[in-house]
């Protein structure tokens, strides 16, 4: 369920900043989402894991 401030679609790319500044991301979007979900499950053990 989305709240009014949640975006129904998220797109992430570090390509522009890499091209312009030579910066490189340590983590990709999938890794960040996975990490956030794992943290949520640790904080709320009753949360669904599937």
C-alpha distance matrix in Angstrom:
0.0 3.8 6.7 9.9 11.4 9.3 11.1 9.8 13.1 15.2 18.9 21.3 25.0 27.8 30.4 31.4 32.0 33.8 36.0 36.8 37.1 37.5 34.6 33.0 29.5 29.7 26.3 24.4 20.7 20.0 21.9 20.1 16.6 18.2 19.9 16.9 15.1 18.5 18.9 15.6 16.9 20.3 19.2 17.2 19.3 17.5 14.3 14.1 16.2 15.6
3.8 0.0 3.8 6.5 7.8 5.7 7.7 7.3 10.8 12.8 16.6 19.0 22.8 25.5 28.1 28.8 29.3 31.4 33.5 34.0 34.5 35.1 32.3 31.0 27.7 28.2 25.0 23.1 19.3 19.4 21.3 19.1 16.0 18.3 19.7 16.5 15.6 19.2 19.2 16.2 18.2 21.3 20.0 18.6 21.2 19.9 16.6 16.8 18.5 18.0
6.7 3.8 0.0 3.8 5.4 5.3 8.5 9.6 12.9 14.5 18.2 20.4 24.1 26.5 29.3 29.5 29.8 32.2 34.3 34.3 34.7 35.7 32.7 31.8 28.5 29.2 26.3 24.7 21.0 21.6 23.2 20.4 17.7 20.3 21.1 17.5 17.2 20.6 19.9 17.0 19.4 22.1 20.2 19.1 22.1 20.9 18.0 18.9 20.9 20.9
9.9 6.5 3.8 0.0 3.8 5.7 8.2 9.8 13.0 14.7 18.3 20.6 24.1 26.5 29.0 28.8 29.2 31.9 33.7 33.5 34.1 35.4 32.7 32.2 29.2 30.3 27.6 26.0 22.3 23.4 25.1 22.3 19.9 22.8 23.6 20.1 20.2 23.8 22.9 20.2 22.9 25.5 23.5 22.6 25.8 24.7 21.8 22.7 24.5 24.3
11.4 7.8 5.4 3.8 0.0 3.8 6.5 9.5 11.9 12.6 16.0 17.8 21.2 23.3 26.0 25.7 25.9 28.6 30.5 30.2 30.6 32.0 29.2 28.8 25.9 27.1 24.6 23.2 19.7 21.1 22.7 19.6 17.6 20.8 21.3 17.8 18.6 22.1 21.0 18.8 21.8 24.1 22.1 21.9 25.2 24.7 21.7 22.7 24.1 24.2
9.3 5.7 5.3 5.7 3.8 0.0 3.8 6.4 8.7 9.6 13.2 15.3 18.9 21.3 24.0 24.2 24.5 27.0 29.0 29.1 29.5 30.5 27.7 26.9 23.8 24.8 22.0 20.3 16.6 17.8 19.6 16.7 14.4 17.6 18.5 15.2 15.6 19.3 18.7 16.6 19.4 22.0 20.5 20.2 23.1 22.7 19.4 20.0 21.0 20.9
11.1 7.7 8.5 8.2 6.5 3.8 0.0 3.8 5.3 6.6 10.1 12.7 16.3 19.0 21.4 21.5 22.4 24.7 26.5 26.8 27.6 28.6 26.0 25.2 22.3 23.7 21.0 18.7 15.1 16.4 18.7 16.3 14.1 17.5 18.9 16.1 16.6 20.4 20.3 18.5 21.2 23.9 23.0 22.7 25.4 25.0 21.5 21.6 22.1 21.5
9.8 7.3 9.6 9.8 9.5 6.4 3.8 0.0 3.8 6.9 10.4 13.5 17.1 20.3 22.3 22.9 24.2 26.2 27.8 28.5 29.5 30.2 27.8 26.6 23.7 25.0 21.9 19.3 15.5 16.2 19.0 17.2 14.5 17.5 19.5 17.1 16.8 20.6 21.2 19.3 21.4 24.5 23.9 23.2 25.5 24.8 21.1 20.5 21.0 19.8
13.1 10.8 12.9 13.0 11.9 8.7 5.3 3.8 0.0 3.8 6.7 10.2 13.6 17.0 18.7 19.5 21.0 22.8 24.3 25.3 26.5 27.0 24.8 23.5 20.8 22.4 19.4 16.4 12.8 13.8 16.9 15.4 13.2 16.3 18.5 16.6 16.8 20.4 21.3 20.0 22.1 25.1 24.9 24.6 26.7 26.4 22.6 21.9 21.7 20.4
15.2 12.8 14.5 14.7 12.6 9.6 6.6 6.9 3.8 0.0 3.8 6.6 10.2 13.4 15.5 16.5 17.6 19.4 21.1 22.1 23.0 23.4 21.1 19.8 17.1 18.7 15.9 13.0 9.5 11.2 14.1 12.4 10.8 14.3 16.1 14.5 15.4 18.8 19.5 18.8 21.2 23.7 23.7 24.0 26.1 26.4 22.6 22.1 21.5 20.6
18.9 16.6 18.2 18.3 16.0 13.2 10.1 10.4 6.7 3.8 0.0 3.8 6.8 10.4 12.0 13.1 14.7 16.2 17.7 19.0 20.2 20.4 18.4 17.1 14.8 16.9 14.4 11.3 8.5 10.8 13.7 12.6 11.9 15.2 17.0 16.2 17.4 20.4 21.3 21.2 23.5 25.8 26.1 26.7 28.6 29.2 25.5 24.8 23.7 22.7
21.3 19.0 20.4 20.6 17.8 15.3 12.7 13.5 10.2 6.6 3.8 0.0 3.8 6.9 9.2 10.6 11.6 12.8 14.9 16.2 16.9 17.0 14.8 13.4 11.1 13.4 11.2 8.5 6.4 9.6 11.8 10.7 11.2 14.4 15.6 15.3 17.1 19.7 20.4 20.9 23.3 25.1 25.6 26.7 28.6 29.6 26.1 25.6 24.2 23.6
25.0 22.8 24.1 24.1 21.2 18.9 16.3 17.1 13.6 10.2 6.8 3.8 0.0 3.8 5.5 7.4 8.7 9.5 11.3 13.1 14.0 13.7 12.0 10.8 9.3 12.3 11.0 8.4 8.0 11.3 13.1 12.6 13.8 16.6 17.6 17.9 19.9 22.1 22.8 23.8 26.1 27.7 28.4 29.7 31.5 32.7 29.3 28.7 27.0 26.4
27.8 25.5 26.5 26.5 23.3 21.3 19.0 20.3 17.0 13.4 10.4 6.9 3.8 0.0 3.8 5.7 5.7 6.0 8.6 10.2 10.5 10.1 8.2 7.3 6.6 10.2 10.0 8.7 9.6 13.0 13.8 13.2 15.4 17.9 18.2 18.8 21.4 23.1 23.5 24.9 27.4 28.4 29.1 30.9 32.7 34.3 31.1 30.8 28.9 28.7
30.4 28.1 29.3 29.0 26.0 24.0 21.4 22.3 18.7 15.5 12.0 9.2 5.5 3.8 0.0 3.8 5.7 5.0 6.1 8.6 10.0 9.4 9.0 8.6 9.2 12.8 13.0 11.4 12.5 15.5 16.7 16.6 18.5 20.9 21.6 22.3 24.7 26.4 27.0 28.4 30.7 31.9 32.8 34.4 36.1 37.6 34.3 33.8 31.8 31.2
31.4 28.8 29.5 28.8 25.7 24.2 21.5 22.9 19.5 16.5 13.1 10.6 7.4 5.7 3.8 0.0 3.8 5.4 5.1 6.1 8.3 9.2 9.2 10.3 11.3 15.1 15.6 14.3 15.0 18.4 19.4 18.8 20.7 23.4 23.8 24.1 26.7 28.6 28.8 30.1 32.7 33.8 34.3 36.1 38.0 39.5 36.2 35.9 34.2 33.8
32.0 29.3 29.8 29.2 25.9 24.5 22.4 24.2 21.0 17.6 14.7 11.6 8.7 5.7 5.7 3.8 0.0 3.8 5.4 5.1 5.5 6.8 6.1 8.0 9.3 13.0 14.2 13.9 14.9 18.5 18.9 17.9 20.3 23.0 22.8 23.1 26.1 27.7 27.5 29.1 31.8 32.6 33.0 35.0 37.1 38.8 35.7 35.8 34.1 34.0
33.8 31.4 32.2 31.9 28.6 27.0 24.7 26.2 22.8 19.4 16.2 12.8 9.5 6.0 5.0 5.4 3.8 0.0 3.8 5.6 5.5 4.4 4.6 5.7 8.2 11.7 13.3 13.2 15.1 18.2 18.4 18.1 20.8 22.9 22.8 23.8 26.6 27.9 28.1 30.0 32.4 33.0 33.8 35.9 37.6 39.6 36.5 36.3 34.3 34.2
36.0 33.5 34.3 33.7 30.5 29.0 26.5 27.8 24.3 21.1 17.7 14.9 11.3 8.6 6.1 5.1 5.4 3.8 0.0 3.8 5.9 5.7 7.8 9.4 11.9 15.4 16.9 16.3 18.0 21.1 21.6 21.5 23.9 26.2 26.3 27.2 29.9 31.3 31.6 33.3 35.8 36.6 37.3 39.3 41.1 42.9 39.6 39.4 37.4 37.0
36.8 34.0 34.3 33.5 30.2 29.1 26.8 28.5 25.3 22.1 19.0 16.2 13.1 10.2 8.6 6.1 5.1 5.6 3.8 0.0 3.8 6.0 8.0 10.8 13.3 16.9 18.6 18.4 19.8 23.2 23.5 22.8 25.3 27.8 27.6 28.2 31.1 32.6 32.5 34.1 36.9 37.5 37.9 40.1 42.1 43.9 40.8 40.8 39.0 38.9
37.1 34.5 34.7 34.1 30.6 29.5 27.6 29.5 26.5 23.0 20.2 16.9 14.0 10.5 10.0 8.3 5.5 5.5 5.9 3.8 0.0 3.8 5.4 8.9 11.7 14.9 17.2 17.8 19.5 22.9 22.6 21.8 24.7 27.0 26.3 27.0 30.2 31.4 31.0 32.9 35.7 35.9 36.4 38.8 40.8 42.9 39.9 40.2 38.3 38.6
37.5 35.1 35.7 35.4 32.0 30.5 28.6 30.2 27.0 23.4 20.4 17.0 13.7 10.1 9.4 9.2 6.8 4.4 5.7 6.0 3.8 0.0 3.8 6.5 10.0 12.9 15.5 16.2 18.5 21.6 21.1 20.9 23.9 25.8 25.2 26.4 29.4 30.3 30.2 32.5 34.9 35.1 35.9 38.3 40.0 42.2 39.4 39.4 37.2 37.4
34.6 32.3 32.7 32.7 29.2 27.7 26.0 27.8 24.8 21.1 18.4 14.8 12.0 8.2 9.0 9.2 6.1 4.6 7.8 8.0 5.4 3.8 0.0 3.8 6.7 9.6 12.2 13.4 15.7 18.8 18.0 17.5 20.7 22.6 21.7 22.8 26.0 26.8 26.6 28.8 31.3 31.4 32.2 34.7 36.4 38.7 35.9 36.1 34.0 34.4
33.0 31.0 31.8 32.2 28.8 26.9 25.2 26.6 23.5 19.8 17.1 13.4 10.8 7.3 8.6 10.3 8.0 5.7 9.4 10.8 8.9 6.5 3.8 0.0 3.8 6.4 9.0 10.2 13.1 15.8 14.8 14.9 18.1 19.6 19.0 20.5 23.4 24.1 24.2 26.6 28.8 29.0 30.1 32.5 33.9 36.2 33.4 33.4 31.1 31.4
29.5 27.7 28.5 29.2 25.9 23.8 22.3 23.7 20.8 17.1 14.8 11.1 9.3 6.6 9.2 11.3 9.3 8.2 11.9 13.3 11.7 10.0 6.7 3.8 0.0 3.8 5.5 7.0 9.7 12.4 11.3 11.1 14.4 15.9 15.3 16.7 19.7 20.4 20.5 22.9 25.0 25.3 26.4 28.7 30.2 32.4 29.6 29.6 27.4 27.8
29.7 28.2 29.2 30.3 27.1 24.8 23.7 25.0 22.4 18.7 16.9 13.4 12.3 10.2 12.8 15.1 13.0 11.7 15.4 16.9 14.9 12.9 9.6 6.4 3.8 0.0 3.8 7.0 10.1 11.9 9.7 10.0 13.7 14.4 13.2 15.3 18.2 18.2 18.4 21.2 23.1 23.0 24.4 26.9 28.0 30.6 28.0 28.1 25.6 26.3
26.3 25.0 26.3 27.6 24.6 22.0 21.0 21.9 19.4 15.9 14.4 11.2 11.0 10.0 13.0 15.6 14.2 13.3 16.9 18.6 17.2 15.5 12.2 9.0 5.5 3.8 0.0 3.8 6.7 8.2 6.1 6.6 10.1 10.8 10.2 12.3 14.9 15.2 15.9 18.4 20.1 20.5 22.0 24.2 25.2 27.5 24.8 24.6 22.2 22.7
24.4 23.1 24.7 26.0 23.2 20.3 18.7 19.3 16.4 13.0 11.3 8.5 8.4 8.7 11.4 14.3 13.9 13.2 16.3 18.4 17.8 16.2 13.4 10.2 7.0 7.0 3.8 0.0 3.8 5.5 5.3 6.4 8.8 10.1 10.7 12.5 14.5 15.5 16.7 18.6 20.3 21.3 22.8 24.5 25.6 27.4 24.3 23.8 21.4 21.3
20.7 19.3 21.0 22.3 19.7 16.6 15.1 15.5 12.8 9.5 8.5 6.4 8.0 9.6 12.5 15.0 14.9 15.1 18.0 19.8 19.5 18.5 15.7 13.1 9.7 10.1 6.7 3.8 0.0 3.8 5.4 5.1 6.2 8.5 9.9 10.6 12.3 14.2 15.4 16.6 18.5 20.0 21.2 22.5 23.8 25.3 21.9 21.4 19.4 19.1
20.0 19.4 21.6 23.4 21.1 17.8 16.4 16.2 13.8 11.2 10.8 9.6 11.3 13.0 15.5 18.4 18.5 18.2 21.1 23.2 22.9 21.6 18.8 15.8 12.4 11.9 8.2 5.5 3.8 0.0 3.8 5.5 5.2 6.1 8.5 9.9 10.6 12.2 14.2 15.4 16.6 18.4 20.1 21.0 21.8 23.1 19.9 18.8 16.5 16.0
21.9 21.3 23.2 25.1 22.7 19.6 18.7 19.0 16.9 14.1 13.7 11.8 13.1 13.8 16.7 19.4 18.9 18.4 21.6 23.5 22.6 21.1 18.0 14.8 11.3 9.7 6.1 5.3 5.4 3.8 0.0 3.8 5.5 5.1 6.0 8.6 9.9 10.5 12.2 14.2 15.4 16.4 18.4 19.8 20.6 22.5 19.6 19.0 16.4 16.7
20.1 19.1 20.4 22.3 19.6 16.7 16.3 17.2 15.4 12.4 12.6 10.7 12.6 13.2 16.6 18.8 17.9 18.1 21.5 22.8 21.8 20.9 17.5 14.9 11.1 10.0 6.6 6.4 5.1 5.5 3.8 0.0 3.8 5.4 5.1 6.1 8.6 9.9 10.5 12.3 14.3 15.3 16.5 18.2 19.6 21.5 18.6 18.6 16.6 17.3
16.6 16.0 17.7 19.9 17.6 14.4 14.1 14.5 13.2 10.8 11.9 11.2 13.8 15.4 18.5 20.7 20.3 20.8 23.9 25.3 24.7 23.9 20.7 18.1 14.4 13.7 10.1 8.8 6.2 5.2 5.5 3.8 0.0 3.8 5.4 5.1 6.2 8.6 9.9 10.6 12.4 14.3 15.4 16.4 17.7 19.1 15.8 15.5 13.8 14.2
18.2 18.3 20.3 22.8 20.8 17.6 17.5 17.5 16.3 14.3 15.2 14.4 16.6 17.9 20.9 23.4 23.0 22.9 26.2 27.8 27.0 25.8 22.6 19.6 15.9 14.4 10.8 10.1 8.5 6.1 5.1 5.4 3.8 0.0 3.8 5.5 5.2 6.2 8.6 9.9 10.6 12.4 14.3 15.3 15.9 17.5 14.5 13.9 11.5 12.1
19.9 19.7 21.1 23.6 21.3 18.5 18.9 19.5 18.5 16.1 17.0 15.6 17.6 18.2 21.6 23.8 22.8 22.8 26.3 27.6 26.3 25.2 21.7 19.0 15.3 13.2 10.2 10.7 9.9 8.5 6.0 5.1 5.4 3.8 0.0 3.8 5.4 5.1 6.2 8.6 9.9 10.6 12.4 14.2 15.1 17.4 14.9 15.2 12.9 14.5
16.9 16.5 17.5 20.1 17.8 15.2 16.1 17.1 16.6 14.5 16.2 15.3 17.9 18.8 22.3 24.1 23.1 23.8 27.2 28.2 27.0 26.4 22.8 20.5 16.7 15.3 12.3 12.5 10.6 9.9 8.6 6.1 5.1 5.5 3.8 0.0 3.8 5.5 5.1 6.2 8.7 9.9 10.6 12.2 13.9 15.9 13.1 13.9 12.6 14.3
15.1 15.6 17.2 20.2 18.6 15.6 16.6 16.8 16.8 15.4 17.4 17.1 19.9 21.4 24.7 26.7 26.1 26.6 29.9 31.1 30.2 29.4 26.0 23.4 19.7 18.2 14.9 14.5 12.3 10.6 9.9 8.6 6.2 5.2 5.4 3.8 0.0 3.8 5.4 5.0 6.3 8.7 9.9 10.4 11.6 13.0 10.0 10.3 8.9 10.6
18.5 19.2 20.6 23.8 22.1 19.3 20.4 20.6 20.4 18.8 20.4 19.7 22.1 23.1 26.4 28.6 27.7 27.9 31.3 32.6 31.4 30.3 26.8 24.1 20.4 18.2 15.2 15.5 14.2 12.2 10.5 9.9 8.6 6.2 5.1 5.5 3.8 0.0 3.8 5.4 5.1 6.3 8.7 9.8 10.1 12.5 10.3 10.8 8.7 11.2
18.9 19.2 19.9 22.9 21.0 18.7 20.3 21.2 21.3 19.5 21.3 20.4 22.8 23.5 27.0 28.8 27.5 28.1 31.6 32.5 31.0 30.2 26.6 24.2 20.5 18.4 15.9 16.7 15.4 14.2 12.2 10.5 9.9 8.6 6.2 5.1 5.4 3.8 0.0 3.8 5.4 5.0 6.2 8.5 9.9 12.7 10.9 12.6 11.4 14.3
15.6 16.2 17.0 20.2 18.8 16.6 18.5 19.3 20.0 18.8 21.2 20.9 23.8 24.9 28.4 30.1 29.1 30.0 33.3 34.1 32.9 32.5 28.8 26.6 22.9 21.2 18.4 18.6 16.6 15.4 14.2 12.3 10.6 9.9 8.6 6.2 5.0 5.4 3.8 0.0 3.8 5.4 5.1 6.0 8.2 10.1 7.9 10.0 9.9 12.8
16.9 18.2 19.4 22.9 21.8 19.4 21.2 21.4 22.1 21.2 23.5 23.3 26.1 27.4 30.7 32.7 31.8 32.4 35.8 36.9 35.7 34.9 31.3 28.8 25.0 23.1 20.1 20.3 18.5 16.6 15.4 14.3 12.4 10.6 9.9 8.7 6.3 5.1 5.4 3.8 0.0 3.8 5.5 5.0 5.4 7.5 5.7 7.6 7.1 10.6
20.3 21.3 22.1 25.5 24.1 22.0 23.9 24.5 25.1 23.7 25.8 25.1 27.7 28.4 31.9 33.8 32.6 33.0 36.6 37.5 35.9 35.1 31.4 29.0 25.3 23.0 20.5 21.3 20.0 18.4 16.4 15.3 14.3 12.4 10.6 9.9 8.7 6.3 5.0 5.4 3.8 0.0 3.8 5.5 5.6 9.0 8.7 10.9 10.3 13.9
19.2 20.0 20.2 23.5 22.1 20.5 23.0 23.9 24.9 23.7 26.1 25.6 28.4 29.1 32.8 34.3 33.0 33.8 37.3 37.9 36.4 35.9 32.2 30.1 26.4 24.4 22.0 22.8 21.2 20.1 18.4 16.5 15.4 14.3 12.4 10.6 9.9 8.7 6.2 5.1 5.5 3.8 0.0 3.8 6.1 9.0 8.8 12.0 12.4 15.9
17.2 18.6 19.1 22.6 21.9 20.2 22.7 23.2 24.6 24.0 26.7 26.7 29.7 30.9 34.4 36.1 35.0 35.9 39.3 40.1 38.8 38.3 34.7 32.5 28.7 26.9 24.2 24.5 22.5 21.0 19.8 18.2 16.4 15.3 14.2 12.2 10.4 9.8 8.5 6.0 5.0 5.5 3.8 0.0 3.8 5.5 5.6 9.1 10.5 13.9
19.3 21.2 22.1 25.8 25.2 23.1 25.4 25.5 26.7 26.1 28.6 28.6 31.5 32.7 36.1 38.0 37.1 37.6 41.1 42.1 40.8 40.0 36.4 33.9 30.2 28.0 25.2 25.6 23.8 21.8 20.6 19.6 17.7 15.9 15.1 13.9 11.6 10.1 9.9 8.2 5.4 5.6 6.1 3.8 0.0 3.8 5.4 8.2 9.0 12.7
17.5 19.9 20.9 24.7 24.7 22.7 25.0 24.8 26.4 26.4 29.2 29.6 32.7 34.3 37.6 39.5 38.8 39.6 42.9 43.9 42.9 42.2 38.7 36.2 32.4 30.6 27.5 27.4 25.3 23.1 22.5 21.5 19.1 17.5 17.4 15.9 13.0 12.5 12.7 10.1 7.5 9.0 9.0 5.5 3.8 0.0 3.8 6.5 8.8 11.9
14.3 16.6 18.0 21.8 21.7 19.4 21.5 21.1 22.6 22.6 25.5 26.1 29.3 31.1 34.3 36.2 35.7 36.5 39.6 40.8 39.9 39.4 35.9 33.4 29.6 28.0 24.8 24.3 21.9 19.9 19.6 18.6 15.8 14.5 14.9 13.1 10.0 10.3 10.9 7.9 5.7 8.7 8.8 5.6 5.4 3.8 0.0 3.8 6.4 9.2
14.1 16.8 18.9 22.7 22.7 20.0 21.6 20.5 21.9 22.1 24.8 25.6 28.7 30.8 33.8 35.9 35.8 36.3 39.4 40.8 40.2 39.4 36.1 33.4 29.6 28.1 24.6 23.8 21.4 18.8 19.0 18.6 15.5 13.9 15.2 13.9 10.3 10.8 12.6 10.0 7.6 10.9 12.0 9.1 8.2 6.5 3.8 0.0 3.8 5.7
16.2 18.5 20.9 24.5 24.1 21.0 22.1 21.0 21.7 21.5 23.7 24.2 27.0 28.9 31.8 34.2 34.1 34.3 37.4 39.0 38.3 37.2 34.0 31.1 27.4 25.6 22.2 21.4 19.4 16.5 16.4 16.6 13.8 11.5 12.9 12.6 8.9 8.7 11.4 9.9 7.1 10.3 12.4 10.5 9.0 8.8 6.4 3.8 0.0 3.8
15.6 18.0 20.9 24.3 24.2 20.9 21.5 19.8 20.4 20.6 22.7 23.6 26.4 28.7 31.2 33.8 34.0 34.2 37.0 38.9 38.6 37.4 34.4 31.4 27.8 26.3 22.7 21.3 19.1 16.0 16.7 17.3 14.2 12.1 14.5 14.3 10.6 11.2 14.3 12.8 10.6 13.9 15.9 13.9 12.7 11.9 9.2 5.7 3.8 0.0
